[in-house]
Amino acid sequence: MGDVWPIVHTERAALVADLEGLTDAQWEQSSLCTGWSVHDVAAHLVDVARTTRLGFLATMARARFDFDRQNADGVRRHRGATPQQTLSALREVIGRTSTPPAPLDSRIVEEIVHGEDIRRPLGITRAYPVAAVAGALLHQVGTKGAFGGAREAVSGVRLVATDADVSIGDGPEVTGPALSLLLAVSRRTGALDELTGPGLGTLARTL
C-alpha cells in the first residue's frame, strides 16, 4: 500500500472528528469488540499508537505473553477518567509513527476495523478510501490466524469485492463490498449479513 502513515493519520483524524460530538452514554455503548465499549476501543487505539517495538515486548512480558491480557492492560492504562480525556489522548497521537513489531499494513487494518467497531454501533458511516480497504483486506487474508489474520479461514473460498478490483482465493465465491469482506475476515461476523454467494456458509463456519 506504499506509505501507510498518511492513511493512518487521516483515519485517526476522521475518528477523532466523529467522536467529538458523542454523549457520555454513546461512549459507553457496546462496540463490535466483545466486552469492550466505544470508550475501551478508543483507549486501545491510543495504546497501539503509543506502542513501540521494544515497548510491545516489554508489555507482552508483563502480561506473561498473553495477547488478550496485554490488550486489556493497555486499555486500562490509556482509558481516561472521562471520555474527553481519552479523546484528548487520541487527538495527541494522530501524527505518531511508532508501531508494534508487525507489518506496517496492519496499522491500516487496525484503524479501519476498530473505526468500524466504534462507528457501526453508533450508526456512524464513513466512506473509507477504497484502495486502503482493499489493501487491508489483502493483508488480513495473507496473515495467519495466530497473528490476527484469516489465511486459514478463507482457504476454501474466493472473495470478490463488488466495489474494488479485488478477487482473492479459490473455491466458491463470497461477494460483497470490500469493507464488509474485511470486517468478516476480521471476525466481525455481523458483516456476513452483507455478503452473498455460494461460499458464504463455508466462510461463516471457519470464522
LINNORDA-V810501 format. One record per run of one state. SS is the DSSP state (A for helix, B for strand, O for the rest). FROM is the first residue (numbers start at 1). TO is the last residue. Records with the same first field share a line. If there is no record, write none. Layout:
BEGIN
SS: FROM-TO, FROM-TO
END
This chain:
BEGIN
O: 1-4, 20-23, 28-29, 31-36, 51-52, 63-66, 79-82, 93-104, 123-129, 142-144, 148-156, 162-166, 170-171, 177-177, 186-188, 195-195, 197-199, 207-207
A: 5-19, 24-27, 38-50, 53-62, 67-78, 83-92, 105-122, 130-141, 145-147, 178-185, 189-194, 200-206
B: 30-30, 37-37, 157-161, 167-169, 172-176, 196-196
END
